[in-house]
Amino acid sequence: MLFPTLDFAIFFLVVFGISWELRRRGEFRKVFLLGASYVFYGYWDWRFTALLAASSLINYAAGRLLSLTRDDRERKLLVGVAVALNLAILGFFKYYGFFLESLAEVLYSVGWERDLPFLEIILPVGISFFTFQGISYVVDVYRREIPASDSPLDVFLYISFFPQLVAGPIVRAAHFMPQLQAEPRLSRSMVSLGIVLILLGLFKKMVIANYLATELVDTVFFDPSAYSGADLLLALYGYAVQIYCDFSGYSDIAIGVAALLGYRFKWNFNQPYRAASLQEFWRRWHISLSEWLRDYLYKPMGGSRCGAVKTYRNLFLTMLLGGIWHGAALTFLIWGVIHGTALAVERLVMAFKTTPAPAVAVVGYGQGAMGGMLASGGSGGLRLGLAIRVILTFHIVCLAWIFFRAESLEFAIDYLVSLFNWSEPAQFTGPFLVLMVGLSLAAHFLPSDLVVQMARRLERFGPIALGIVLGFGILLIESVAPEGVAPFIYFQF
C-alpha cells in the first residue's frame, strides 16, 4: 500500500478515526493499531505477515530471556543467538541468490560445476528496516539501556507499526515504547506539524522525484553511452535530488502520519546537501541508519578509541557493511567503499590540520534556525573555503550515487566514461529540468526550522480549517504531479 494513493487515504482515515475513539482504552487501541499494521503490510503479500510475526516473536522472546538471565556469559550467548537469527532471516531473503550465483561462478572457474539449490525468492518489503529495529531492541535490552517489555503486544507493535514499517525511519525502542505506555494525546501542534510534513513529503515524492525519474534520470541511466556529458551530469544531479526527495519524502509522510496518531518520531533528514564534509553528510542523511551503524557497528568495533589506524579501519568497515546492507551487488559494495574511504581520508586530513575548521551546527527541523551556512565565518576566505568544501562533498556523494543507481558495474563504468563526452549535443538541459534540479538543491540552504515555522502558523486554525488545508494541498499536488505512482526507491531495501 503506497502512501500517495487513494487506498492508503481511505485506510488511514479509518485508522485515524477508530484509533482516537479507542484512546482511553490503551490495550484495545494497541491491538487495533497492530491489526491495522498487519493489514498495511499484508497488502503487498499476505504471506510475509508470518515473517514479520516470526521476527517480532524472536525478539520478544530474546528480550524476556535476557531479562531473566543474570550470568554475563549466558546473556552474551543469548544476544548473539538472537542477532544471528535476525541476520539469518535477512541474509536468506536478501543474499541467498547472490551467494549461490557467486558460488556457481567460482566452481565453474575451477572446473567443479555443480547443480546448486537455486530458489526464486521474493524480497519482503521493508525486511531490512524491521530487522534492524528488532536487533536494536534486543541489543539495548542486553546493554540494560531499556528494560525488556513484559507485553508481547508492545514489542509486536513497535516492530510492525505501519508508518515507518517498510522504509523507515528506524525507530529506537527506547524512544517509541515509552509512548505506548502513556495515554495518547493529539495536540494542535502535532496536527499542524503532521499536515505540513505529509504535504511536504507528498510534494517531494509525487512532483519532484517522479518528474525527475520519468523525464530525466531513468532514461539517461538506461543507456548512458547514448547521451552527452552535459545530459549525464544533469541526470546525476537529478538523481541526487530524486533519491533525496523520494526517501526523505517517505520519511516526512511517515513522521507526519505518526504525529496524527499521537506518536513522535525523530527527524530522518536534515538538508544533507549543505554538508561541508562526509562526516557531516552522514549526520544529515538517513539519520536513523547513520546512528544505527554508529551505535551497533562502529562503536562495538572500537570506534575512535583504538588509535588512528583502527579508527580508519572501523570507518571503512562500517560504510562497507552499510553498502552491503543496501543489497547484494558489487555496485552497493563500491558505494560503501567510496564513502568509507572518503571518511577515512577526511579524518586523516583533519588530523594533520594545524587550525580547526569553523564549527558548523548540525540541528534538526525543530531546533531553531541554523542560519546560512555559506554566510558563516568571519571573512570572505572562510566563506569561500566552506563553499568549496560543500561543493567537494556534494560531488563525492554524487560519484557514489552513480554506483548506487547503476544496474551493474559495467553500466556504472560506462556512465563515468561517458561523462567526459561533451562532443554530442545535449538533449535534456532545458529550463524546466535545470530549474527543478537547481531549485531543489538550493532549498537545502533555506532556514532549517522552516517546517516548524510553517506548522506554527497553522496552529491558529481550527479542525475544519486544518482539514481543508490538508485536502486542498493534496488536490493541488495531485493536479501538478505526473500520472502514475512509482514505488519508493527504498522499498527494495
Secondary structure, 3 states (H helix, E strand, C coil): CCCCCHHHHHHHHHHHHHHHHCCCCHHHHHHHHHHHHHHHHHCCCCCHHHHHHHHHHHHHHHHHHHHHCCCHHHHHHHHHHHHHHHHHHHHHHHHHHHHHHHHHHHHHHCCCCCCCCCCCCCCCCCHHHHHHHHHHHHHHHHCCCCCCCCCHHHHHHHHHCHHHCCCCCCCCHHHHHHHHHCCCCCCHHHHHHHHHHHHHHHHHHHHHHHHHHHHHHHHHHHCHHHCCHHHHHHHHHHHHHHHHHHHHHHHHHHHHHHHHCCCCCCCCCCCHHHCCCHHHHHHHCCHHHHHHHHHHHHCCCCCCCCCHHHHHHHHHHHHHHHHHHHCCCHHHHHHHHHHHHHHHHHHHHHHHCCCCCCCCCCCCCCCCCCCCHHHCCCCHHHHHHHHHHHHHHHHHHHHHHHHHHCCCHHHHHHHHHHCCCCCCCCCCCCHHHHHHHHHHHHHHHCCCCHHHHHHHHHCCCCHHHHHHHHHHHHHHHHHHCCCCCCCCHHHHC
